[in-house]
Amino acid sequence: MEQTVGERIRYFRMHQGLSQEKLALAAGINTAFLGHLERGLKSPTMTTLDKIIKALGISYCEFFDDAIDVNDTESRKFYTDIIEGCLKRLPEEKLKIVADVIMKITDLAE
């Protein structure tokens, strides 16, 4: 299955738990432009793509890996990876708060 550059950008951004604003800031590009890239309305130059890949902290090989199905957002692993990426950035005291909230939400959902 062929995947667009924009779909790949969105996949890796979400996989790392980054907002469009945070990725755009890290890459030094406009947030609206990043949104256009992700939706396939615009195409990045090689310079812009290089900035985005560096901001994501991944290699070109990883970005263009055919084994990654960027449209497979239905799997539990996709969502747990996003959550894990977000949690890794938190200090321990905030992590405890998030854990308490998640436990309350899952109790309500059962």
Buried (B, 14 or more C-beta within 10 A) or exposed (E): EEBBBBBBBBBBBBBBBBEBEBBBBBBEBEBEBBBBBBEEEBEBEEEBBEBBBEBBEBEEEEBEEEEBEBEEEEEEEBEEBBEEBEBEEEEEEEEEEEEEEEEEEEEEEE
